[in-house]
């Protein structure tokens, strides 16, 4: 007997059973996929464990290291935290994606890409202590550097307007500073007056990048002009950039305000990898080479007054390494699959 010759009531019953079975199979598949998704949410294949949780930028119970997670998986490019004392432990992900990130005193600056069908655009997003967006500013190019003042009142960022590497000379940057208290934006630090060797200086090729803050008025940065780079001290109120030392790129001020860590171009190095990591004493202008012998293309972070933290290429894109600031010791990898770090607490 075929299905067509069965009584109507029997055919309806068969249809109902089939629907129930299909529904059970579908529900099982969804639950299985959900379990697999949850498992992927907890782990990264071949990398560190990452789980979604609450990330805050202010007054953590214990000192935290916050950074952009580079491990493959659902949390790649998200801002994550780990205990500073256990950097290789499980990572807590905020769900907030940034290409470059920094934070201090409850303020975060996130340089973000908005992916378009024909062209990507970029924004500098100021975040509160729960990583909620406070204000967003269009960025003129590819994000590369970001910093927040120790008070959390000022945020700075640098983007490539043309070119995509500091190694050569064919690039241009745009560096901005915003006061998060009143949203006063200094959109382009190239508009500040340059004082070089004690005299006013003007040139069409002035380029500024890599801000590091001393306080809510004084900062340091790199100025390039005439084929040379200089460490400058910036004054927001006076709108001036005063040269202090030559051959300094991507400066980072120590917590005690006495030294600058920076990239220095060294003779004989490759044109594609020309830098070594140095520390400059601001009182004596004495330079000290660190034990890191590889070329570093990053703006280092001081984990304390004695140790530098910086990114180097790694299996997932970048790893974080440390080295003593006094020239002794040796470089060592702190954790893998990470970039753009900041310490909280």
C-alpha positions as CSV (number, residue, x, y, z in Angstrom):
1,X,0.0,0.0,0.0
2,X,1.4,3.4,-0.9
3,X,1.1,6.6,1.0
4,X,-1.4,7.9,-1.5
5,X,-3.8,5.0,-0.7
6,X,-3.6,5.4,3.1
7,X,-6.6,6.9,4.9
8,X,-6.4,10.7,5.3
9,X,-6.2,10.3,9.1
10,X,-3.2,8.0,8.8
11,X,-1.4,10.3,6.3
12,X,-1.9,13.3,8.7
13,X,-0.5,11.2,11.6
14,X,2.6,10.3,9.5
15,X,3.1,13.9,8.5
16,X,2.9,15.0,12.1
17,X,5.5,12.4,13.2
18,X,7.8,13.6,10.4
19,X,7.5,17.2,11.5
20,X,8.2,16.4,15.1
21,X,11.3,14.3,14.1
22,X,12.6,17.1,11.9
23,X,12.0,19.6,14.6
24,X,13.9,17.5,17.1
25,X,16.8,17.1,14.7
26,X,16.8,20.9,14.0
27,X,16.7,21.7,17.8
28,X,19.6,19.2,18.4
29,X,21.7,20.8,15.7
30,X,21.1,24.3,17.1
31,X,22.0,23.2,20.6
32,X,25.1,21.4,19.3
33,X,26.1,24.5,17.3
34,X,25.4,26.7,20.4
35,X,27.6,24.5,22.5
36,X,30.4,24.6,19.9
37,X,30.1,28.4,19.7
38,X,30.3,28.7,23.4
39,X,33.3,26.5,23.5
40,X,34.9,28.6,20.8
41,X,34.0,31.7,22.8
42,X,36.1,30.3,25.7
43,X,39.2,29.2,23.8
44,X,41.4,30.2,20.9
45,X,42.8,27.4,18.7
46,X,46.5,27.1,19.5
47,X,46.4,30.3,21.5
48,X,45.4,31.8,24.9
49,X,42.1,31.3,26.6
50,X,39.7,34.2,26.1
51,X,36.2,34.6,27.6
52,X,33.7,37.4,27.4
53,X,33.3,39.4,30.6
54,X,33.2,42.8,32.2
55,X,36.2,45.1,31.5
56,X,36.6,48.4,33.3
57,X,39.4,51.0,33.0
58,X,39.2,52.6,36.5
59,X,40.2,51.5,39.9
60,X,40.7,47.7,39.3
61,X,40.9,45.6,42.4
62,X,44.3,44.5,41.3
63,X,46.7,45.9,38.7
64,X,45.6,44.9,35.2
65,X,47.2,44.8,31.8
66,X,44.8,45.9,29.0
67,X,45.6,45.4,25.3
68,X,44.3,44.4,21.9
69,X,43.9,40.6,21.6
70,X,45.5,39.2,18.5
71,X,44.7,35.5,19.0
72,X,42.6,33.9,16.3
73,X,39.0,33.3,17.3
74,X,35.8,35.2,18.0
75,X,37.6,37.8,20.2
76,X,40.4,38.8,17.8
77,X,41.0,42.6,17.8
78,X,39.0,43.1,21.0
79,X,40.2,44.9,24.0
80,X,41.0,42.4,26.8
81,X,42.5,42.4,30.2
82,X,44.7,40.0,32.3
83,X,46.1,40.4,35.8
84,X,49.4,42.2,35.5
85,X,51.0,39.6,37.8
86,X,49.7,36.7,35.6
87,X,49.9,38.0,32.0
88,X,49.8,34.5,30.6
89,X,46.5,33.7,32.4
90,X,42.9,33.7,30.8
91,X,41.9,36.9,29.1
92,X,38.7,38.8,29.7
93,X,37.3,40.3,26.6
94,X,35.3,43.5,26.5
95,X,33.7,42.9,23.0
96,X,35.1,46.3,21.9
97,X,37.3,46.2,18.8
98,X,40.2,48.6,18.3
99,X,43.2,48.7,15.9
100,X,45.1,50.8,18.4
101,X,44.2,51.4,22.1
102,X,45.4,53.1,25.2
103,X,43.9,54.0,28.6
104,X,44.6,55.9,31.8
105,X,42.6,57.1,34.8
106,X,39.3,55.7,33.4
107,X,39.6,57.2,29.9
108,X,40.2,55.0,26.8
109,X,41.1,56.0,23.3
110,X,40.2,53.4,20.6
111,X,41.3,53.8,17.0
112,X,38.7,51.9,15.0
113,X,38.1,50.9,11.4
114,X,34.7,51.0,9.8
115,X,34.8,48.5,7.0
116,X,33.2,49.7,3.8
117,X,32.4,47.9,0.5
118,X,34.8,50.1,-1.5
119,X,36.9,51.8,1.2
120,X,37.6,51.6,4.9
121,X,37.2,54.7,7.1
122,X,38.7,55.3,10.5
123,X,37.6,56.9,13.7
124,X,39.2,58.0,17.0
125,X,36.7,57.0,19.7
126,X,37.0,58.2,23.3
127,X,35.6,55.7,25.8
128,X,34.5,55.9,29.4
129,X,35.7,53.6,32.2
130,X,33.2,50.9,31.0
131,X,34.4,51.2,27.4
132,X,31.2,53.1,26.3
133,X,31.6,55.6,23.5
134,X,31.7,59.2,24.7
135,X,32.7,61.0,21.5
136,X,34.0,60.0,18.1
137,X,36.2,61.9,15.7
138,X,36.9,61.1,12.0
139,X,40.5,60.0,11.5
140,X,42.3,61.0,8.3
141,X,44.2,57.7,7.8
142,X,45.4,54.4,9.1
143,X,45.7,54.3,13.0
144,X,49.2,53.9,14.3
145,X,49.7,55.5,17.8
146,X,47.5,56.5,20.8
147,X,48.0,57.8,24.3
148,X,46.0,59.2,27.3
149,X,47.4,61.7,29.8
150,X,47.9,60.4,33.4
151,X,44.8,62.3,34.6
152,X,42.6,60.9,31.8
153,X,41.8,64.4,30.7
154,X,43.6,64.4,27.3
155,X,43.7,61.8,24.6
156,X,46.1,61.8,21.6
157,X,46.3,59.8,18.4
158,X,48.4,59.6,15.2
159,X,47.3,58.2,11.9
160,X,49.1,57.7,8.5
161,X,47.7,60.2,6.0
162,X,49.9,58.7,3.3
163,X,52.3,55.8,3.4
164,X,52.0,53.0,5.9
165,X,55.4,52.7,7.5
166,X,57.9,54.9,9.4
167,X,60.8,53.0,7.9
168,X,61.1,55.2,4.8
169,X,60.7,58.9,4.1
170,X,57.6,58.8,1.9
171,X,54.9,59.1,4.5
172,X,52.8,61.7,6.3
173,X,51.0,61.6,9.6
174,X,48.3,63.6,11.4
175,X,48.4,63.9,15.1
176,X,45.5,65.2,17.2
177,X,44.9,65.9,20.9
178,X,41.4,66.3,22.5
179,X,40.5,67.5,26.0
180,X,37.7,65.1,27.1
181,X,36.5,67.7,29.7
182,X,35.2,70.2,27.1
183,X,36.0,68.3,23.8
184,X,38.4,71.0,22.7
185,X,40.2,69.4,19.7
186,X,43.7,70.3,18.5
187,X,43.2,68.5,15.2
188,X,46.6,68.9,13.7
189,X,49.8,69.5,15.8
190,X,51.6,70.6,12.7
191,X,49.8,73.9,13.2
192,X,51.8,74.5,16.4
193,X,54.8,76.8,16.3
194,X,58.1,75.0,16.2
195,X,61.1,76.3,18.1
196,X,64.2,74.7,16.8
197,X,67.6,75.3,18.4
198,X,66.1,78.2,20.4
199,X,64.7,80.0,17.3
200,X,61.3,80.0,15.5
201,X,61.3,77.5,12.7
202,X,59.0,77.1,9.7
203,X,59.2,74.5,6.9
204,X,56.6,72.9,4.7
205,X,57.8,69.4,5.5
206,X,57.1,69.4,9.3
207,X,55.6,66.2,10.4
208,X,54.5,65.3,14.0
209,X,53.7,61.9,15.6
210,X,53.9,59.8,18.8
211,X,52.6,61.9,21.7
212,X,53.4,61.0,25.3
213,X,52.0,63.1,28.1
214,X,53.7,64.6,31.2
215,X,50.6,66.3,32.5
216,X,47.5,68.2,31.1
217,X,49.6,70.8,29.4
218,X,53.1,69.4,28.7
219,X,53.7,66.5,26.3
220,X,56.5,65.1,24.2
221,X,56.4,64.0,20.6
222,X,58.5,63.4,17.4
223,X,58.9,66.2,14.8
224,X,60.4,65.3,11.5
225,X,61.8,68.0,9.2
226,X,64.7,68.4,6.8
227,X,65.3,64.6,6.8
228,X,65.9,64.5,10.6
229,X,63.7,63.6,13.6
230,X,63.7,65.4,16.9
231,X,62.3,64.9,20.3
232,X,60.1,68.0,21.1
233,X,58.4,69.2,24.2
234,X,54.9,70.4,23.5
235,X,53.0,73.1,25.3
236,X,49.3,73.0,24.7
237,X,48.5,76.4,26.1
238,X,51.3,78.1,24.2
239,X,50.8,75.9,21.1
240,X,54.5,75.3,20.7
241,X,56.8,72.4,19.9
242,X,60.4,72.9,21.2
243,X,63.2,70.6,20.0
244,X,65.3,68.9,22.7
245,X,67.3,66.0,21.1
246,X,67.9,64.6,17.6
247,X,67.1,61.1,16.2
248,X,64.2,60.3,18.5
249,X,61.0,58.6,17.3
250,X,57.9,57.5,19.2
251,X,58.9,58.7,22.6
252,X,57.4,57.3,25.9
253,X,57.8,59.2,29.1
254,X,58.7,57.2,32.3
255,X,56.3,57.2,35.2
256,X,58.7,59.4,37.2
257,X,59.0,61.9,34.3
258,X,62.8,61.7,34.1
259,X,63.4,59.6,31.0
260,X,62.2,58.9,27.5
261,X,62.1,55.5,25.9
262,X,62.3,55.8,22.1
263,X,63.2,54.3,18.7
264,X,66.6,55.4,17.4
265,X,67.9,54.9,13.9
266,X,71.3,53.3,14.1
267,X,74.1,53.2,11.4
268,X,74.4,50.1,9.4
269,X,70.9,48.8,10.1
270,X,68.6,47.6,7.3
271,X,66.5,50.3,5.7
272,X,63.4,48.3,6.5
273,X,64.3,47.7,10.1
274,X,66.5,50.7,11.1
275,X,65.7,51.2,14.8
276,X,66.9,50.1,18.2
277,X,65.3,50.8,21.5
278,X,67.0,53.5,23.6
279,X,66.3,55.5,26.8
280,X,67.2,59.2,27.1
281,X,67.8,60.9,30.4
282,X,66.1,64.3,30.2
283,X,68.3,66.0,32.7
284,X,71.6,65.1,31.1
285,X,70.5,64.0,27.5
286,X,72.5,60.8,28.0
287,X,71.4,57.9,25.8
288,X,71.4,54.3,26.9
289,X,70.9,51.4,24.5
290,X,68.7,48.7,25.9
291,X,69.5,45.0,25.6
292,X,66.9,44.5,22.8
293,X,69.0,44.0,19.7
294,X,66.2,43.6,17.2
295,X,64.6,46.5,15.3
296,X,61.5,47.8,17.2
297,X,58.7,49.6,15.4
298,X,56.5,50.5,18.4
299,X,55.9,53.2,21.0
300,X,57.1,51.4,24.1
301,X,55.1,51.4,27.4
302,X,56.8,51.7,30.8
303,X,55.4,48.9,33.0
304,X,57.2,50.6,36.0
305,X,60.2,52.9,36.3
306,X,62.6,50.0,35.4
307,X,61.0,48.0,32.7
308,X,59.8,48.6,29.1
309,X,57.0,46.8,27.3
310,X,56.7,46.8,23.5
311,X,55.4,44.8,20.6
312,X,57.4,42.6,18.2
313,X,56.1,40.4,15.3
314,X,54.7,37.1,16.4
315,X,52.8,34.0,15.1
316,X,49.4,35.8,15.6
317,X,50.7,39.1,14.3
318,X,52.4,40.5,17.4
319,X,53.7,39.5,20.8
320,X,54.6,41.7,23.8
321,X,58.2,41.7,25.1
322,X,59.9,43.4,28.0
323,X,63.5,44.6,28.6
324,X,65.1,46.5,31.4
325,X,65.4,50.3,30.8
326,X,68.9,50.6,32.2
327,X,70.7,48.7,29.4
328,X,71.2,45.5,31.5
329,X,69.5,42.2,31.5
330,X,67.9,40.7,28.4
331,X,64.7,41.0,26.4
332,X,62.0,38.4,27.1
333,X,58.6,37.7,25.8
334,X,55.8,38.5,28.2
335,X,52.8,37.2,26.3
336,X,51.8,36.2,22.8
337,X,49.1,37.5,20.5
338,X,48.9,41.0,21.9
339,X,49.6,44.6,20.9
340,X,48.8,48.2,22.1
341,X,49.2,47.6,25.9
342,X,48.4,49.8,28.9
343,X,48.6,49.2,32.6
344,X,45.6,50.0,34.9
345,X,46.0,50.5,38.6
